[in-house]
Amino acid sequence: MAGLAGAAAAWPVALRAKPRSGVAQIGVLCPTTCSGPALDAFRRALAELGHREDENVDLLYREAEGQLQRLPTLARELVDRKVDVLFSSWGTAAPLALKRASATIPIVAGAVGDPVAAGLVDSLAKPGGNVTGFSTLALTLEAKRLELLKEIEPHLARIAVLWDPDNPYSALALRELKRTAGPLGIRLIAVRVAKAQDLDPAFAAIAAEPPDALLVPAYLVLVAERERIVAFAAERRLPTVYSQEEFVEVGGLASYGIDLPRLTARAAVYVDKILKGAKPAELPVEQPTAFRLTLNSKAAKALGLTIPPTLLARADEVVE
């Protein structure tokens, strides 16, 4: 997810004043920026399906740059352009903003934690409105990450979890974690992080009453601030399980999650079907079938932990 950052070569298309005659227009709303591995996979898949950017299809990009409060305005801009289909790259906030901006333009949500609980669709099998797309099964994954943390360090009893009460996904994630924590004998400590500026107070609160470990769910602010979070966890010697591989790449202990580029490539298939006449209500929300477990043996050694051999055997990648 963090790979959605960087320069977008397609900005000339985004700034074009008028649509080209006979050329389909796809509005792309990104909570961060509209580039990186996931968006590259989306564009490549579109091209393979015959929709080549700047040839027979225009992609109009709008980027929130991590400021979720901008999403409603950006969504309205795309709707006002009367695009043929709307695509949100990942997360829950972006497709919610698009749905609130239009009840008629087809919307494909690239990666949403729980689209039913968020109110985006009626059900996975029958979306029922103008929204369809892809669920990341993220709420189920949050529970799996908690179980993974307990497997790495069985004696854990108090685990701090970062959350944002204003984020629709974060609230759902915390509820799922609380449901899972009880049977595992774990007490959860919710620490509020709604924006980057909240991290220092959150770190201070954790340091004042140190937990046994830390859990970092999948939402925008946390992904964007992964280097600071990983550095804090290392400094405080807190075993931590993260939502994306990008955390492990900068020194985090472990991550478990989806292959986002693969999911956004599948989203291109739905966009293609809609451009050819399919209705979102007729396209069931798909769920991922493959997940990636990434472990960092160097981080484990620094924490004095021994990763169980059974867990190492299940890992898709072990960072040495």
C-alpha positions in Angstrom: 0.0 0.0 0.0 2.8 2.4 0.8 4.0 1.8 -2.7 1.2 4.1 -3.9 3.5 7.1 -3.5 5.6 8.9 -6.1 5.3 10.9 -9.2 2.5 10.2 -11.7 3.5 10.4 -15.3 -0.1 10.5 -16.2 -0.8 14.0 -14.7 -1.2 15.6 -18.2 -4.3 13.3 -18.6 -5.6 14.3 -15.2 -5.3 18.0 -16.1 -6.9 17.8 -19.5 -9.7 20.3 -19.7 -12.1 18.3 -21.9 -12.7 14.6 -22.6 -11.6 13.3 -26.0 -14.5 12.2 -28.2 -15.1 8.5 -28.2 -12.5 7.9 -25.5 -13.6 6.2 -22.2 -12.8 8.1 -19.0 -11.9 6.4 -15.8 -11.8 8.5 -12.6 -9.1 7.3 -10.2 -9.3 8.4 -6.5 -6.2 7.6 -4.4 -6.0 8.3 -0.6 -2.2 8.8 -1.1 -0.8 9.3 -4.6 -1.7 7.6 -7.8 1.5 5.7 -8.5 3.6 2.8 -7.3 3.3 -1.0 -7.7 -0.5 -1.3 -7.1 -1.4 1.4 -9.6 1.2 0.1 -12.1 -0.4 -3.3 -11.9 -3.9 -1.7 -12.5 -2.6 0.2 -15.6 -0.8 -2.8 -17.0 -3.9 -5.0 -16.6 -6.0 -2.4 -18.3 -3.6 -2.2 -21.2 -3.6 -6.0 -21.6 -7.4 -5.8 -21.8 -7.1 -3.3 -24.6 -7.5 -0.1 -22.7 -4.3 1.8 -23.3 -3.8 5.1 -21.4 -3.6 8.2 -23.6 -4.6 6.1 -26.6 -8.2 4.8 -26.2 -8.8 5.5 -22.5 -8.1 8.5 -20.3 -7.4 8.0 -16.5 -8.2 11.1 -14.5 -6.3 11.0 -11.2 -7.2 12.7 -7.9 -4.8 12.3 -5.0 -5.6 13.0 -1.3 -1.9 12.9 -0.4 -2.8 11.2 2.9 -5.4 13.9 3.9 -8.6 11.9 4.1 -10.7 15.1 4.6 -9.9 16.0 1.0 -11.5 12.9 -0.4 -15.1 14.2 -0.6 -14.0 17.2 -2.7 -11.8 15.1 -4.9 -14.6 12.6 -5.4 -17.0 15.4 -6.4 -14.5 16.7 -8.9 -14.4 13.3 -10.7 -18.2 12.9 -10.6 -18.6 16.4 -12.1 -16.3 15.3 -15.0 -19.0 12.7 -15.8 -16.5 9.9 -16.1 -17.6 6.4 -17.3 -16.4 4.5 -14.2 -14.8 5.4 -10.9 -12.0 3.4 -9.3 -10.6 3.8 -5.8 -7.1 2.4 -5.3 -7.4 1.0 -1.8 -9.0 1.6 1.6 -12.5 2.3 2.8 -12.6 6.1 2.9 -12.1 6.7 -0.8 -15.0 4.5 -2.1 -17.2 5.8 0.6 -16.5 9.4 -0.7 -17.2 8.3 -4.2 -20.5 6.6 -3.3 -21.7 9.7 -1.4 -20.8 11.8 -4.5 -22.7 9.6 -7.0 -25.4 7.0 -6.8 -25.3 6.3 -10.6 -21.7 6.2 -11.9 -20.3 2.7 -11.5 -17.6 2.4 -8.8 -15.0 -0.3 -8.5 -13.3 -0.4 -5.1 -9.8 -1.7 -5.4 -9.2 -3.0 -1.8 -11.7 -2.5 1.0 -11.5 -4.2 4.4 -15.2 -5.0 4.9 -17.4 -3.4 2.2 -20.6 -4.8 3.7 -20.0 -3.5 7.3 -18.8 -0.1 5.8 -22.1 0.2 4.0 -20.7 0.2 0.5 -22.6 -2.9 -0.7 -25.6 -4.9 0.4 -23.7 -8.2 0.3 -20.6 -9.6 -1.3 -22.6 -11.9 -3.7 -25.1 -9.2 -4.6 -23.7 -5.6 -4.2 -27.1 -4.1 -5.0 -26.1 -0.6 -6.1 -23.4 1.2 -8.1 -20.5 -0.1 -6.1 -18.6 -3.4 -6.5 -15.0 -4.4 -6.2 -12.7 -6.3 -3.9 -12.6 -7.0 -0.2 -9.2 -7.5 1.4 -10.7 -9.7 4.2 -8.8 -7.2 6.3 -10.9 -7.7 9.5 -10.2 -11.4 9.4 -6.5 -10.6 8.8 -6.5 -8.3 11.9 -7.4 -11.3 14.0 -4.8 -13.5 12.3 -2.2 -10.9 13.0 -3.1 -11.0 16.7 -2.8 -14.8 16.7 0.5 -14.5 14.9 1.9 -12.2 17.6 0.8 -14.7 20.2 2.5 -17.5 18.3 5.8 -15.5 18.1 5.6 -14.7 21.8 3.2 -17.0 23.7 3.5 -15.1 27.1 2.0 -11.9 25.8 -0.8 -10.6 28.0 -1.1 -6.8 27.2 -1.0 -5.6 23.6 -1.3 -2.0 22.5 -3.1 -1.4 19.2 -3.0 1.8 17.2 -6.4 3.0 16.0 -8.3 6.0 14.7 -11.9 6.5 16.0 -12.7 8.7 13.0 -11.6 6.1 10.4 -14.5 3.7 9.4 -12.1 0.8 8.9 -10.1 1.3 12.1 -13.2 1.2 14.3 -14.3 -2.1 12.6 -10.7 -3.5 13.1 -10.7 -2.7 16.8 -14.0 -4.4 17.3 -12.7 -7.5 15.6 -9.5 -7.5 17.6 -11.4 -7.2 20.9 -13.5 -10.2 19.8 -10.4 -12.2 19.2 -8.3 -11.0 22.2 -10.5 -12.5 25.0 -10.1 -16.2 24.1 -6.4 -15.7 23.7 -6.1 -14.2 27.2 -5.0 -10.9 25.8 -5.9 -7.4 27.1 -6.0 -4.8 24.3 -4.9 -1.3 24.9 -6.3 1.1 22.2 -4.1 4.1 21.5 -5.5 6.8 19.3 -3.7 7.8 16.1 -5.9 9.8 13.8 -3.1 11.8 12.1 0.7 11.8 11.9 0.8 14.5 14.6 -0.8 12.0 17.0 2.1 9.6 16.9 4.4 11.3 19.4 1.6 11.5 22.1 0.7 7.9 21.3 4.4 6.8 21.7 4.5 8.7 25.0 1.4 6.9 26.3 2.8 3.5 25.3 6.1 4.3 27.0 4.4 5.4 30.2 2.6 2.1 30.6 4.6 -0.3 28.4 2.6 -3.2 26.9 4.1 -6.6 26.0 3.7 -6.0 22.3 2.3 -3.8 19.6 -0.2 -4.4 16.8 -0.4 -2.0 13.8 -3.6 -2.4 11.7 -4.0 -1.6 8.1 -5.0 2.0 7.5 -3.5 5.0 5.8 -1.8 7.1 8.5 0.0 4.1 9.9 1.3 2.9 6.6 2.6 6.4 5.7 4.4 6.7 9.0 5.9 3.1 9.0 9.5 4.2 9.5 8.7 6.1 12.7 6.5 3.3 14.0 9.1 0.6 13.3 11.9 2.7 14.9 9.8 3.2 18.0 8.9 -0.5 18.4 12.6 -1.3 18.0 13.7 1.3 20.6 11.1 0.1 23.1 11.8 -3.6 22.3 8.2 -4.3 21.5 7.4 -7.3 19.3 5.1 -6.0 16.6 3.1 -7.4 13.8 2.2 -5.2 10.9 -0.4 -5.0 8.1 2.0 -4.7 5.1 5.3 -6.0 4.0 6.6 -2.4 3.7 6.9 -2.3 7.5 9.2 -5.4 7.4 11.3 -3.9 4.6 12.2 -1.0 6.9 13.0 -3.2 9.9 9.7 -4.4 11.3 9.4 -7.9 12.9 6.5 -9.5 10.9 3.7 -8.7 8.5 0.7 -10.7 7.2 -1.5 -9.4 4.5 -2.7 -9.4 0.9 -0.8 -9.0 -2.4 -2.2 -5.5 -3.2 -0.9 -5.3 -6.8 -2.5 -8.6 -7.7 -5.8 -7.4 -6.3 -5.7 -4.1 -8.2 -4.9 -6.0 -11.4 -8.1 -7.9 -10.8 -9.9 -4.6 -10.4 -8.9 -3.7 -13.9 -10.9 -6.7 -15.1 -14.0 -5.3 -13.4 -13.4 -1.9 -15.0 -13.2 -3.6 -18.4 -16.5 -5.4 -17.8 -18.2 -2.2 -16.8 -16.9 -0.3 -19.9 -18.3 -3.2 -21.9 -21.8 -2.8 -20.4 -21.8 -4.8 -17.1 -23.6 -3.3 -14.1 -21.8 -3.2 -10.7 -24.8 -4.8 -9.0 -24.2 -7.8 -11.3 -20.5 -8.2 -10.3 -20.0 -9.9 -6.9 -17.4 -8.5 -4.6 -14.3 -10.7 -4.9 -12.1 -11.7 -2.0 -8.4 -12.6 -2.1 -7.3 -16.2 -1.9 -3.6 -15.7 -1.4 -1.9 -14.0 1.5 1.8 -13.2 2.4 3.5 -13.8 5.6 6.9 -12.0 5.9 9.3 -12.4 8.8 12.4 -10.5 9.7 14.9 -12.7 11.5 17.3 -9.9 12.2 14.6 -7.9 14.0 13.7 -11.1 16.0 17.3 -11.5 17.1 17.5 -7.9 18.2 14.4 -8.5 20.3 15.8 -11.7 21.8 13.0 -13.7 20.2 13.2 -17.1 18.5 10.7 -17.5 15.7 9.2 -21.0 15.9 10.4 -23.3 13.1 6.8 -24.0 12.1 6.2 -20.3 11.6 9.4 -19.9 9.5 8.3 -22.8 7.4 5.0 -21.1 6.6 6.6 -17.7 5.7 6.5 -16.6 2.1 9.6 -14.5 2.8 12.2 -14.3 5.6 14.3 -11.1 5.6 17.7 -11.9 6.9 
